[in-house]
């Protein structure tokens, strides 16, 4: 059985990391699994970059300009992704695709698979599995719909495009997807129950078979390191409490909730821990925000060793995302034995059990987020079970072999 995953890149971004880990787990379980990517950053031999053709870079630039022309008519919200998928790389002639028994799609935006090429993939009559890492596959172009439910019927008057037209670019993309998906045989996998419910309610995927399979991590890559040792290696004060926040583009992406973290910490400044606290941030650099305690910005951390150290040094990881699927950061923190405080949104309740391995705060409630941080800092030293619960829950639900076998079961079913 040969499985070919298709994703924009291999190790940068949440979806890429998740796909890379699934690919690794499948190979570990004896499946011939590879990933076809537009951009390759690792040295992994199972990652195959698409063939470079003449003037590849120029074609990419022209493609980006072409897609921007579609968006130029609209006042698109800044820092919000909206993918048109009009341009892609010619992957149909790739040898890895021809040899594959199963095509496994992941995050196919960024100019790797256009909607036209998606139709061509469907015409190959090979079994297709699509793991959704956000909402784009069943919307008119947005990756997260926010408070909009138009994807349940028909997109138009798009909030992200700030459009007042009943039929706009989102309608056009939505209709194009519908024509493709109505004739496309595929099985849909969602990483969280929340995303699965959204997909089931959508007009585009309501008739598709949808299975929930979470992402996975190698439990030997992320494991608890003695907090004092981790702090010493990172040159941190072993007597201080450290609050950790981090994500891809953590500070600038409004969806990651940095604003709410700062608000909660300003409230937290009046607590008993005030003089003994520091904030650590990875994935972005921002301002001090007039907090009464120090902020350490680590920038982007791409290797697992550094991330494992930072999680282990932290007393609590805070993930105040306003909308998210199944964040890798939360999973990494749990495997490292560090409790997580987050808003009760999206797929996060699949990962955090309230006051068991973390704290689920009310959405957009900075005060409750502050209560959660206080709860973890107050109880972790008194109750070591919280840290043990983090690791045990993660191994039970997100270990590689278990997740790989769930995918193998789907592969075998669609091949027969």
N, C-alpha and C positions, 0 to 999 in steps of 0.2 A: 504494500500500500504506500503510494507516494502522495504526500500532502504538500501543496504549495500555498503558503500564506501570502497575501498581498497587503502591503502597508507602505505608507509614504517613506518612512525611514526605519532604522533598526533600534536605536537606543535613546533617542532624544524625544521627550514628550511622554505623557502618561500612556497613551494608546500604544506607542511604539514599545515602551518598556513592557507593558502587559503582553503584547504579541510575542516579543522576544522571549519572555519567560514561558509562555505556553509552548512555543517552538522547542525550547530547551527541554521542557518536561516531556514532550512527545518523543523526542529523540532518546531521552533517558529510558523511556518505556518501550523502545524498540521500533518506533515508527520512523520511516524515512520522511523527515519533515524539513522544509526549507522556507525561507522568506524572500520574496521578490520585492525589492525596494527601489525607490528613485534615488534616495541618498543613503549611502552606506558610511558609517562612522567606526564600526567595530572591525576586528580582524577575524571574526567568526566565519568559518568556511561554509556554514549552512545559510549565510546571508548572501543573496545574489543581487548585485546591482543591475538595473536594466542596461542593455547595451547602449553605449554612447554612439550616436550617429553624427554625421557631419553637421557642424554648427549647432551642437546640442545646447550649449549655453545661450546662444543667440535665440534659439527656438523657445527656450524657457522664458527669456526676457519678453519676447514678442507675445507669448502665451499669457504671461501675467498682465501685460498691457491690454490685450484683447479682453480678458475677464474684467479688468478695471473699467473698461468702456461700458460694460453692462451696468456697473454700479454707479457710474458717473451721473446718471439721471436722478439718483436718489441721495438724500442726506443721511447716509448710513451712520449709525451710532459708532463712535470711536471705541477702539479696543474691544469690539465685539466681532467675532468671526462669522462671516456669511459666505458660504462656498457656492459658486455658480456651477462648477464642474463642466465647463464648456471645452476645456483643453486638457489633454492627457498625453501620456507617453504611449507609443505603439508597443503594447506588451503582447499582442496576439501572436507575434512571430517568435517570442522567447521560447527557447528549447525547454526550459524548466516548466513552462506552461503546457507545452505539447506533451511532455512526459508525465504530467501530474494525473493522478486518478481523481483527486478531489481539489477543488479550488476553495480556499478559505480566505474570505475577505475580512479586513479589519478597518483601519482608518485610511480610506482611499482618496482623501482630498489632497490638496497641495500640488495638484497637477500630475498625479500618477494615473488615475483612471477617470476619464470623462464619462458622461452619461451615454454617449454613443458607444464607447468602448465597453461599458457595462452591458449594453445590449449585445455586443459581439461576444462577450464572455458567456452570456446566456445562450447564444446560438451554438456554442461549442457542444452543448448537450452533456456537459460534465456536471457531476453533483457539485452544488455550491452551498457552502456554509458561510454565514455572515455573522461575525461577532460584533455587536454594536458597542461602541465605546462612548457614544453620545447620541443625540437625537437626530442628527443630520439625515440619516437614511430615510426617515419617514416624515421629514418636514420639507418646506419649500425653500430651504437654503440655510436656515439657522442651525447652530449646533446645540444650543440650549434655548428653549422657547420661553423661559421665564413664566410670566402669568398668562401667556397666550395659549389658547386651546384650539386655534384654527386648524392645526394639523389633523384634528379629529374628523374634519369634513372636507375643507378646501381652503388652502392658503390664499391670502390676498389682504390688502390693506396692512401690509407687514409693518409691525412695530419697529423692528430693527432697521428697516429701510426708511422708516418715517414716511410711509406712503399712505395716501388717502384713496388710492385707486382700488376698486373692487378686484380688478384683474391687473396685477403688476408682475414684476419679475418672479416673485415667490410663487404666484399662480402658474406661471409658465414652467418653472422648474418642477413644481408639484405634478402638473399634468404630464410632463415628459417622463417623470419617474413612474407614474401610474401606468402608462403604456408599456413600459419595460417590465415592471413588477407583475402585471397581470398575466404575462406570458413567461415568467421566470420561475423555474422550480428551484426553491432553495429552502434551507432550514435556517432559522434565525436564532442566534444565541445572545442573551443579554447578561451582562455581568452582575446585575442587581435586580431585585424584585420590582423596585420602583421603575426602572427603565423598561422592564418587561411589561408592566401594566400600561405604561405610556404607549408602547408599541402595539399592544393588543387593542387599545382604544383608537389607534390611528386608522385613517382611511386606507393608507397604503399597505399596512401590514396586518389588518384585521383578519385576513383569511390565511395568513401564514402560520406554520407551526413554530412556536416560540418556546425555547427552553432557557432556564436560568442556570448558568454556570459561572461562578465567580472567578476572578483572576487568581494567580498562585505565585508563590515565592519559594525559593530554595531555603529551607529552614536553617541550613548551615551557613548561608551568607548573612542572614540577619538573626542574631541571637543576643541574649543579654550579656553585656560586659559590665563588670563591677563599676558602679557609678563613680567611685573615687578614682579608679584607674583611668576611666574615660576622661574625667575632668582634668586629671594631671596631664594626659597626653595632649589635650586641647588647650592646655595652659589656662584652665579655669580655676576659680576659687572653690575648693572642696567643701567649704562651709556655707556656700550660697545655694539658694534654690534657683533652678533654671527653667524658664518657660520657653518652649520651642515652637516656632511657626515656620512653615516652609511649603513651597509648591513651585511648579514651573511658572515663572513670571509672577511670583507670589505677591509682590507689593503693588504692581500696576494693574493686574487683572481684578476688576471690581468683584467678579464672581467669587473670588477666593476669600473675600470678607476681611481684608486687612483693616479696613476702617472700623469694623465692629470689634476687632481684637484690641485696637488702640483705645477705643471707647471703654471697653471692659477693664483694661489695665489702668485707665485713669480713675475708674471707680475703685479698682483693686488697690490703688496707691494708699488708700485710707485703712488698709487691713493691717493685721499684726505682722504680716510678712514683708511690709514695705521696705524696710532697711536691709533686707537679706535676699533681694530678688534681682535677677537680670533676665533680659529677653534675648534669645538667640533667633536669628532669621537666616534661612538659606533659600536660594532660588531667586533672590532679588535684593536690591539695595534701595533704601529709602531714607527718610529724615528721622531725626530723633523724636519728633512729634511732642516735644515738651513733657516727656515722661520723667518722673522723679527718680528713675533708675536707668542704668546703662543698657543700651542695645548693641549687641554684637552682630554685624552682618557678615555672613560667611560667603556670600555670593553663590554662584552655581556649583553644586557638588555633584559630579557625575559618576563617581565610583562608589561601589557598595561599602567598602571599608570605611571611608570617611563618613558616609551617611549613618552606618551602624554605630560608629563612635558618637556622633552628635545625638542620635536618638537615646543611646545609653547614658549619656551625660545629662540629658534632660530629666527633670522630675515630672514634667507633664508636656504632652504635645497638644497644641490647640489648632483645630481645623475648622475655622468659622465660615466655610463655604456656604454660599447662598443657594447654590444649585450644583450638584455633582453626582456622578455615577457610582463608582467604587474606587475612591482615591488610593493610589499606590502608597502615598505617604502614610495614611492611617494603617494600612496593612504592614508596612515596614516598621512602624512604631510598635505595633502590637507584637510582632515577632521579636523585637528588641526588648520586650518586657516593659515598655513605657505606656502608661494609661493615656487615653485621648479624651479631650473635651471638644465637642463639636455641636453644631446645630442639628436638630432632628429633621433632616431633609434628605431627599433623594435616596441613594443607596446606602447612606451612612448607618441607618438602623440595622442593616445586615451585618455590620462590622462591630458596632458598639452596643453593648447591653448595659442599660442605665445602672450606674453604681456597682457594676460587676467588673468590667474592664475599662470603664471610663464614665463619662457623664454626657447625656444628651440634653442640650439646652433648647429652649423654645426659639424658633426661627426669628432672626433679626432682633433678639432680645439681649442687649449687651450686659444688662444686669444679671440675667440668668447665666450667661457665659462666664461672668465674673464669679458667680456662686459655684459654678462647676470647677473652675480653677482652684478656688479656695477649698472645695470639697476634696479634690485629689491631693493637694498639698497637705491638707490636714490629716488625711486618712492613710496615705501611702506608707508613711513610716510606722504608723500604729498597726496597719493591717497589710502585711506582705502578700496576702492572698490576691490583692488587686493586681499586683505585678505578675504573679503566677498565672492568674486568670487570663491576662493579656496573651501570654505565650501559649498556654494550653488551648485557648479558644482559636487562636490563629492556626496552630498546627492541625487541629481537628477539622477546621473548615476550609483552609486555603493551602494545604500541602500539595506539592507538585504531583505526586503519584495519583492522588485522588482526583484532581482536576483533569489530568491527562487521560485517565481511564474514562471519565465522563465524556470527553471529546471522542475517544476511540469508539465508544459505544454508538455515538451518533454517526461516525464515519462508517462503521460496519452496517448499520441499519440502512443508510442511504445507498450503499453500494449493492445491497441485496434487494 
